[in-house]
Structures are given as structure tokens and as C-alpha cells.
Amino acid sequence: MENFRTAFRNKRYIAHVSLLGTTQLHKRNPITIACWSMAFPGFGHLLLNKYLRGYALILWEMFINQKIHLNLAVVHTFNGQFQAARDALDPRFMSLYIPVYIFAIYDSYRTAVDLNKIYLLAQRENGRFNEFSIGALEVNYLDKRKPWLAALWSMGVPSVGQLYLHRIVLAAFILISTIVIVWQSNLILALHCMIIGDWSTASSVVDEQWVLYFPSFYYFTIYDAYTSTVENNKLFNDVLKRHLIDNYQPVGHPVTVGGK
């Protein structure tokens, strides 16, 4: 990377374009990030591009949830079957679930606040970063994409919206997780039975413990694909604007790009 070879390099960079994806800093609402962590621990960190921590929290949530049968207890509670909900829960692991859940919310909120400050500093430093990466297996570059199309692809198959944005590792993680959830929950078979009108069979074949993971994953991938595309387009406009100002701006004639 050129920015790491310079003698007077910047302390912070707004983005990094690699063969596996584009990682960038941008302002986020800490409350929104915390709410996604409430919906599913780890999602808030993925929105912050804190991938390793996000993956670890998601895997932990699924592991401990399976141990205590929390989703099954939630389903029974929604149906008013409170005794069945109490019977479904395994109290031996409850003390392990709550602290990590609270930590995921707190840490995602705190990290969002910190990254917003770092983003403002990086903007003022105006640090250059690589905008094009090519290798033997892949090529990645900054360009403009359609947010609605990213969301539409995610509606079709979770992870495809992330693949559209060239976020290879995240797309692979979401795709594998979705396959496991759909397979373990018998969701496709249940949907087939619902389509042909066999509601009793649909309710009997679906695994309630596993199927409750799916809505969180599904709506998160849509939200992440849309917002990431919007921010990717802003980054592209900023890079193009900087390039035009540095190389083509006539004296006394400010260049305007993307309505700025």
C-alpha cells in the first residue's frame, strides 16, 4: 500500500480497499448500533466493521441460545404458554448469557462513539488510501452502486447484497449462517407446506428454536447492504472530488461533485 510507504504518513485513514472487501469509517448513530446489538449480539459490531468481534459474539449467541433454549421460551411466551416457557429454559447457562448480551450492547455503543470521533479526525487529516486492489484471484475498486439494488439482492438471498458490495468474508459468513439456520429449522419445507395450504404440517415440521434466528439475520442483511452502499457512494464522491480538486480545478473555480 502506498500510504504506508510514505515518510510522513497520516495517523488515520478513512477507508481501505483490499481483495476481500472495502472497509471504511463513516459517522453512525450509536443508538442505532446499540439497537442492532439488542436484536442480535454481534450485529452492531458488524455494522462498525469490527468483524472479528462481531463474528465471535454471533457464534457465542447461537451457542448459548441453543444451550438455554431461549428462542423456544420466547415462542412459548408469545403464545401465552408461560409454564412451557419456564420448562423450556435451562437455568444452568442463564448466568453466562446475560453478561455477554449486555457487554455486546455497551461495547457497540462505546465503539460507535469512538469511531465517530476518529472519522472526524481522519477527515481533517485528509489521508490518502488505496482505491484499487488487484491480485491473482480477485480485483476490487471503488465505484458507485445502487442502494436499492443491494437491498433487493439481500431480500432474495441473504448475503448476496454484501457480495454485490464486494464484502467477501462477511457475505460468506452470512451465507453459511443462513444455510445452517434454514436447514436446522426446516424453514423451506414449512414454507412449501404453507404455500400449498397445509398449515398444520407447516407448524409441525418447523423447529421453533432455530427459526427465530432467521428474521434477525434476514432484516440485518437488508439494512446492512443498503446503508453500506449509501456510504460507499459517499466515499466514491469524496475521492473523486479530491482528485478533481488536486488535478483539474482552475484557480478561483471550486469543483462541485455529488451535489456538494
C-alpha positions as a Markdown table, in Angstrom:
| # | Residue | x | y | z |
|---|---|---|---|---|
| 1 | Met | 0.0 | 0.0 | 0.0 |
| 2 | Glu | 1.4 | 3.4 | -1.0 |
| 3 | Asn | 0.1 | 5.2 | 2.1 |
| 4 | Phe | 2.3 | 3.0 | 4.4 |
| 5 | Arg | 5.5 | 3.7 | 2.3 |
| 6 | Thr | 5.5 | 7.5 | 2.7 |
| 7 | Ala | 7.8 | 9.0 | 5.2 |
| 8 | Phe | 5.2 | 11.3 | 6.6 |
| 9 | Arg | 2.1 | 9.1 | 6.6 |
| 10 | Asn | -1.2 | 10.0 | 8.2 |
| 11 | Lys | -2.2 | 8.5 | 11.6 |
| 12 | Arg | -5.7 | 7.7 | 10.3 |
| 13 | Tyr | -7.3 | 6.7 | 7.0 |
| 14 | Ile | -11.0 | 6.8 | 6.1 |
| 15 | Ala | -11.0 | 3.6 | 4.1 |
| 16 | His | -9.1 | 0.5 | 3.0 |
| 17 | Val | -9.7 | -1.3 | -0.3 |
| 18 | Ser | -8.5 | -4.9 | -0.4 |
| 19 | Leu | -9.1 | -8.0 | -2.3 |
| 20 | Leu | -11.6 | -9.2 | 0.3 |
| 21 | Gly | -13.6 | -6.1 | 0.6 |
| 22 | Thr | -13.8 | -2.4 | 1.4 |
| 23 | Thr | -13.6 | -1.2 | 5.0 |
| 24 | Gln | -14.4 | 2.4 | 5.7 |
| 25 | Leu | -15.0 | 4.9 | 8.5 |
| 26 | His | -18.2 | 7.0 | 8.5 |
| 27 | Lys | -20.5 | 8.6 | 11.1 |
| 28 | Arg | -23.0 | 6.2 | 12.6 |
| 29 | Asn | -25.8 | 6.7 | 15.2 |
| 30 | Pro | -24.6 | 4.9 | 18.3 |
| 31 | Ile | -28.2 | 4.3 | 19.4 |
| 32 | Thr | -29.0 | 2.5 | 16.1 |
| 33 | Ile | -25.8 | 0.4 | 16.6 |
| 34 | Ala | -26.8 | -0.5 | 20.1 |
| 35 | Cys | -30.3 | -1.4 | 19.0 |
| 36 | Trp | -28.9 | -3.9 | 16.4 |
| 37 | Ser | -26.8 | -5.4 | 19.2 |
| 38 | Met | -30.0 | -5.8 | 21.2 |
| 39 | Ala | -31.7 | -7.6 | 18.3 |
| 40 | Phe | -28.7 | -9.9 | 18.0 |
| 41 | Pro | -25.3 | -9.6 | 19.7 |
| 42 | Gly | -22.6 | -9.0 | 17.1 |
| 43 | Phe | -24.7 | -7.2 | 14.5 |
| 44 | Gly | -23.8 | -3.8 | 15.9 |
| 45 | His | -20.1 | -4.7 | 15.6 |
| 46 | Leu | -20.5 | -5.9 | 12.0 |
| 47 | Leu | -22.1 | -2.5 | 11.2 |
| 48 | Leu | -18.9 | -0.9 | 12.7 |
| 49 | Asn | -16.7 | -3.2 | 10.6 |
| 50 | Lys | -15.4 | -4.8 | 13.8 |
| 51 | Tyr | -15.7 | -8.2 | 12.1 |
| 52 | Leu | -13.7 | -10.5 | 14.4 |
| 53 | Arg | -15.6 | -9.3 | 17.5 |
| 54 | Gly | -18.9 | -9.4 | 15.6 |
| 55 | Tyr | -18.4 | -13.0 | 14.4 |
| 56 | Ala | -17.3 | -14.1 | 17.9 |
| 57 | Leu | -20.4 | -12.6 | 19.5 |
| 58 | Ile | -22.8 | -14.0 | 16.9 |
| 59 | Leu | -21.3 | -17.5 | 17.3 |
| 60 | Trp | -21.5 | -17.2 | 21.1 |
| 61 | Glu | -25.1 | -16.0 | 20.9 |
| 62 | Met | -26.1 | -19.0 | 18.8 |
| 63 | Phe | -24.2 | -21.5 | 21.0 |
| 64 | Ile | -25.5 | -20.2 | 24.4 |
| 65 | Asn | -29.0 | -19.7 | 23.0 |
| 66 | Gln | -29.1 | -23.3 | 21.9 |
| 67 | Lys | -27.9 | -24.4 | 25.4 |
| 68 | Ile | -30.7 | -22.5 | 27.3 |
| 69 | His | -33.4 | -22.8 | 24.6 |
| 70 | Leu | -34.1 | -19.1 | 24.8 |
| 71 | Asn | -35.8 | -18.9 | 21.4 |
| 72 | Leu | -38.2 | -21.7 | 22.3 |
| 73 | Ala | -39.0 | -20.0 | 25.6 |
| 74 | Val | -39.7 | -16.7 | 23.7 |
| 75 | Val | -42.1 | -18.5 | 21.3 |
| 76 | His | -44.0 | -20.1 | 24.2 |
| 77 | Thr | -44.2 | -16.6 | 25.9 |
| 78 | Phe | -45.6 | -15.0 | 22.8 |
| 79 | Asn | -48.3 | -17.8 | 22.7 |
| 80 | Gly | -49.2 | -17.2 | 26.4 |
| 81 | Gln | -47.7 | -20.5 | 27.5 |
| 82 | Phe | -45.7 | -19.2 | 30.4 |
| 83 | Gln | -45.3 | -22.5 | 32.2 |
| 84 | Ala | -44.0 | -24.1 | 29.0 |
| 85 | Ala | -41.6 | -21.2 | 28.6 |
| 86 | Arg | -40.2 | -21.8 | 32.1 |
| 87 | Asp | -39.9 | -25.5 | 31.5 |
| 88 | Ala | -38.0 | -24.9 | 28.2 |
| 89 | Leu | -35.3 | -22.7 | 29.8 |
| 90 | Asp | -32.2 | -24.3 | 31.1 |
| 91 | Pro | -31.1 | -22.2 | 34.2 |
| 92 | Arg | -27.6 | -23.7 | 34.2 |
| 93 | Phe | -26.4 | -21.4 | 31.4 |
| 94 | Met | -28.5 | -18.3 | 32.1 |
| 95 | Ser | -25.8 | -16.6 | 34.1 |
| 96 | Leu | -23.4 | -16.9 | 31.1 |
| 97 | Tyr | -25.9 | -15.4 | 28.6 |
| 98 | Ile | -26.8 | -12.1 | 30.3 |
| 99 | Pro | -23.4 | -10.5 | 30.9 |
| 100 | Val | -22.2 | -11.1 | 27.3 |
| 101 | Tyr | -25.5 | -9.8 | 26.0 |
| 102 | Ile | -25.2 | -6.6 | 28.0 |
| 103 | Phe | -21.5 | -6.3 | 27.0 |
| 104 | Ala | -22.3 | -6.5 | 23.3 |
| 105 | Ile | -24.8 | -3.6 | 23.6 |
| 106 | Tyr | -22.4 | -1.5 | 25.7 |
| 107 | Asp | -19.3 | -2.2 | 23.6 |
| 108 | Ser | -21.0 | -1.5 | 20.3 |
| 109 | Tyr | -22.4 | 1.8 | 21.6 |
| 110 | Arg | -19.0 | 2.9 | 23.0 |
| 111 | Thr | -17.1 | 1.8 | 19.8 |
| 112 | Ala | -19.6 | 3.8 | 17.6 |
| 113 | Val | -18.9 | 6.9 | 19.7 |
| 114 | Asp | -15.2 | 6.4 | 19.4 |
| 115 | Leu | -15.2 | 5.7 | 15.7 |
| 116 | Asn | -17.3 | 8.8 | 15.0 |
| 117 | Lys | -14.5 | 10.9 | 16.7 |
| 118 | Ile | -11.8 | 9.0 | 14.7 |
| 119 | Tyr | -13.7 | 9.6 | 11.5 |
| 120 | Leu | -13.8 | 13.4 | 12.1 |
| 121 | Leu | -10.0 | 13.3 | 12.7 |
| 122 | Ala | -9.4 | 11.2 | 9.6 |
| 123 | Gln | -11.4 | 13.7 | 7.5 |
| 124 | Arg | -9.3 | 16.6 | 8.8 |
| 125 | Glu | -6.0 | 14.8 | 8.1 |
| 126 | Asn | -7.3 | 14.1 | 4.5 |
| 127 | Gly | -5.2 | 11.0 | 4.4 |
| 128 | Arg | -4.8 | 9.2 | 1.1 |
| 129 | Phe | -5.6 | 5.5 | 0.8 |
| 130 | Asn | -5.5 | 2.8 | -1.9 |
| 131 | Glu | -8.6 | 3.0 | -4.1 |
| 132 | Phe | -7.8 | 0.0 | -6.3 |
| 133 | Ser | -6.6 | -3.5 | -5.4 |
| 134 | Ile | -5.8 | -6.3 | -7.8 |
| 135 | Gly | -4.3 | -9.8 | -7.3 |
| 136 | Ala | -4.1 | -13.2 | -8.9 |
| 137 | Leu | -7.6 | -14.2 | -7.5 |
| 138 | Glu | -9.6 | -11.0 | -7.3 |
| 139 | Val | -9.9 | -7.3 | -8.1 |
| 140 | Asn | -11.6 | -4.7 | -6.0 |
| 141 | Tyr | -12.1 | -1.0 | -6.6 |
| 142 | Leu | -14.2 | 2.0 | -5.6 |
| 143 | Asp | -17.2 | 2.7 | -7.8 |
| 144 | Lys | -20.9 | 3.8 | -7.4 |
| 145 | Arg | -23.6 | 1.2 | -6.8 |
| 146 | Lys | -27.4 | 1.3 | -6.4 |
| 147 | Pro | -28.5 | 1.0 | -2.7 |
| 148 | Trp | -32.0 | -0.2 | -3.7 |
| 149 | Leu | -30.4 | -3.0 | -5.8 |
| 150 | Ala | -28.2 | -4.1 | -2.9 |
| 151 | Ala | -31.3 | -4.3 | -0.6 |
| 152 | Leu | -33.2 | -6.1 | -3.3 |
| 153 | Trp | -30.5 | -8.8 | -3.7 |
| 154 | Ser | -30.4 | -9.2 | 0.1 |
| 155 | Met | -34.2 | -9.7 | 0.1 |
| 156 | Gly | -33.7 | -12.5 | -2.4 |
| 157 | Val | -30.9 | -14.4 | -0.7 |
| 158 | Pro | -29.2 | -13.0 | 2.5 |
| 159 | Ser | -25.5 | -12.3 | 1.8 |
| 160 | Val | -25.9 | -11.5 | -1.9 |
| 161 | Gly | -26.2 | -7.8 | -1.2 |
| 162 | Gln | -22.9 | -7.9 | 0.7 |
| 163 | Leu | -21.4 | -9.8 | -2.3 |
| 164 | Tyr | -22.7 | -7.1 | -4.6 |
| 165 | Leu | -20.6 | -4.7 | -2.5 |
| 166 | His | -17.6 | -7.0 | -2.7 |
| 167 | Arg | -17.6 | -7.8 | 1.1 |
| 168 | Ile | -16.4 | -11.3 | 0.5 |
| 169 | Val | -15.8 | -12.5 | 4.1 |
| 170 | Leu | -19.0 | -11.0 | 5.5 |
| 171 | Ala | -21.0 | -12.4 | 2.6 |
| 172 | Ala | -19.5 | -15.9 | 3.2 |
| 173 | Phe | -20.3 | -15.8 | 6.9 |
| 174 | Ile | -23.9 | -14.6 | 6.4 |
| 175 | Leu | -24.5 | -17.2 | 3.7 |
| 176 | Ile | -23.1 | -20.1 | 5.8 |
| 177 | Ser | -25.1 | -19.0 | 8.8 |
| 178 | Thr | -28.3 | -18.7 | 6.7 |
| 179 | Ile | -27.8 | -22.1 | 5.3 |
| 180 | Val | -27.4 | -23.6 | 8.7 |
| 181 | Ile | -30.4 | -21.8 | 10.1 |
| 182 | Val | -32.7 | -22.7 | 7.2 |
| 183 | Trp | -31.5 | -26.3 | 7.3 |
| 184 | Gln | -31.9 | -26.8 | 11.0 |
| 185 | Ser | -35.3 | -25.0 | 11.2 |
| 186 | Asn | -36.9 | -26.8 | 8.2 |
| 187 | Leu | -37.9 | -23.4 | 7.0 |
| 188 | Ile | -38.1 | -24.2 | 3.3 |
| 189 | Leu | -40.3 | -27.3 | 4.0 |
| 190 | Ala | -42.6 | -25.2 | 6.2 |
| 191 | Leu | -42.9 | -22.5 | 3.6 |
| 192 | His | -43.7 | -25.1 | 1.0 |
| 193 | Cys | -46.5 | -26.5 | 3.2 |
| 194 | Met | -47.8 | -23.0 | 3.8 |
| 195 | Ile | -47.9 | -22.3 | 0.0 |
| 196 | Ile | -50.0 | -25.5 | -0.7 |
| 197 | Gly | -52.3 | -24.6 | 2.3 |
| 198 | Asp | -51.2 | -27.4 | 4.6 |
| 199 | Trp | -50.8 | -25.1 | 7.7 |
| 200 | Ser | -50.9 | -27.9 | 10.3 |
| 201 | Thr | -47.9 | -29.7 | 8.7 |
| 202 | Ala | -46.1 | -26.4 | 8.3 |
| 203 | Ser | -46.4 | -25.7 | 12.1 |
| 204 | Ser | -45.4 | -29.3 | 13.0 |
| 205 | Val | -42.2 | -29.5 | 10.8 |
| 206 | Val | -40.7 | -26.2 | 11.7 |
| 207 | Asp | -38.2 | -26.1 | 14.5 |
| 208 | Glu | -39.2 | -23.1 | 16.6 |
| 209 | Gln | -35.8 | -22.8 | 18.4 |
| 210 | Trp | -33.9 | -22.4 | 15.1 |
| 211 | Val | -36.4 | -20.5 | 13.0 |
| 212 | Leu | -36.4 | -17.5 | 15.4 |
| 213 | Tyr | -32.8 | -16.7 | 14.3 |
| 214 | Phe | -33.9 | -16.1 | 10.7 |
| 215 | Pro | -35.8 | -12.8 | 11.0 |
| 216 | Ser | -32.8 | -11.1 | 12.7 |
| 217 | Phe | -30.4 | -12.3 | 10.0 |
| 218 | Tyr | -32.7 | -11.5 | 7.2 |
| 219 | Tyr | -33.5 | -7.9 | 8.1 |
| 220 | Phe | -30.0 | -7.2 | 9.2 |
| 221 | Thr | -28.5 | -8.2 | 5.8 |
| 222 | Ile | -31.0 | -5.9 | 4.0 |
| 223 | Tyr | -30.3 | -2.9 | 6.3 |
| 224 | Asp | -26.5 | -3.5 | 6.2 |
| 225 | Ala | -26.4 | -3.8 | 2.4 |
| 226 | Tyr | -28.5 | -0.7 | 1.8 |
| 227 | Thr | -26.6 | 1.6 | 4.3 |
| 228 | Ser | -23.2 | 0.3 | 3.3 |
| 229 | Thr | -24.0 | 1.0 | -0.4 |
| 230 | Val | -25.0 | 4.6 | 0.5 |
| 231 | Glu | -21.8 | 5.2 | 2.5 |
| 232 | Asn | -19.7 | 3.5 | -0.3 |
| 233 | Asn | -21.2 | 6.0 | -2.8 |
| 234 | Lys | -20.4 | 8.9 | -0.5 |
| 235 | Leu | -16.8 | 7.7 | -0.2 |
| 236 | Phe | -16.6 | 7.4 | -4.0 |
| 237 | Asn | -17.8 | 11.0 | -4.4 |
| 238 | Asp | -15.3 | 12.3 | -1.8 |
| 239 | Val | -12.4 | 10.5 | -3.5 |
| 240 | Leu | -13.5 | 11.8 | -7.0 |
| 241 | Lys | -13.9 | 15.4 | -5.6 |
| 242 | Arg | -10.5 | 15.3 | -4.1 |
| 243 | His | -8.9 | 14.0 | -7.3 |
| 244 | Leu | -10.6 | 16.7 | -9.4 |
| 245 | Ile | -9.6 | 19.5 | -7.0 |
| 246 | Asp | -6.0 | 18.3 | -6.8 |
| 247 | Asn | -5.6 | 17.9 | -10.6 |
| 248 | Tyr | -8.2 | 19.8 | -12.6 |
| 249 | Gln | -9.6 | 22.7 | -10.5 |
| 250 | Pro | -8.9 | 26.0 | -12.2 |
| 251 | Val | -7.9 | 28.9 | -9.9 |
| 252 | Gly | -10.9 | 30.5 | -8.4 |
| 253 | His | -13.4 | 27.9 | -9.7 |
| 254 | Pro | -14.4 | 25.4 | -6.9 |
| 255 | Val | -15.3 | 21.9 | -8.2 |
| 256 | Thr | -18.7 | 20.5 | -7.1 |
| 257 | Val | -19.2 | 16.7 | -7.1 |
| 258 | Gly | -22.3 | 14.8 | -6.0 |
| 259 | Gly | -24.3 | 17.9 | -5.0 |
| 260 | Lys | -21.6 | 19.1 | -2.5 |
